[in-house]
Amino acid sequence: MRFAFLGTSGAIPSPARDTTSIVFSVPEGALLIDCGGSPAGRLRLAGVDPLALAHVLITHLHPDHAYGLPALVQSLILLGHAAPLTVLARPEHVEPLRSLLALFGVLERRGMFPLRFQALDLAEGARALALGPLTVATSPVEHGAMPNVAVRVDPHRGRSVVYSSDTRPSEAVVRLARGADTLIHEATFPARDRGRFGTHSTAEEAGEIAARAGVRRLILAHIEADYHDEVDALAAEARTRFGGEVEIARELVPYPL
């Protein structure tokens, strides 16, 4: 069991970092959380067969988290994917995602694999899916005018992981992450630029959330391209608020669960 970041950047990628998405892989299949860029190619670079995908969970509809879905579905069709694929999203995002796939002509094709859509329950900590030894739950989080969810992945045996997705500091993330080993939290920018992005979190704020949740490890992700050259400083900033392990998310590197 493992997970890997296909990307770790904010909305604007750089040569070093693609837009943020995460794949969880177990023998029974794979779960992709958010879908940017060239997902089939990134999956392969991360050592995950695209044909292993069983679920795609879209946290929200900002382009950097959803625009790769048509490319992914087309790649799976061309690769001969046969097993069902379930796309999970907030209830109000299901039809826009259907429309996006229809626009690119990949919603329905003769002989294509079963493509299903599932609306997430918007209760805090609501169960979203099970995949082999993994149980996945979600909670709504604060991201301005864009409805969004955070995600918790619990192995039957192993270390739980919570992904904040895009959010300003959120009590819902604290509650969802309690008892987890690892919190993956966005750190779009440093504290000195707090007024620049109103509905995101600084590295310092990510550290505060991790400390309050009581996790062992904090992984900083969704770092805006302007700050890709100062990621060590972002980690240091988070450590001023969190005494546990802090690291910057590494792309295409396997993390064991």
Secondary structure, DSSP 4 states (H G I P E B T S, - for coil): -EEEEEE-B-SS--SS-PBPEEEEEETTEEEEES--S-HHHHHHHTT--GGGEEEEE----SHHHHTTHHHHHHHHHHHT--S-EEEEE-HHHHHHHHHHHHHTT-S--TTPPPEEEEEPP-STTEEEEEETTEEEEEEEE--TTS-EEEEEEEESSS--EEE--S-SS-HHHHHHHTT-SEEEEE--B-GGGTTT-TTS-BHHHHHHHHHHHT-SEEEEE-B-GGGGGGHHHHHHHHHTT--SEEEE--BT--EE-
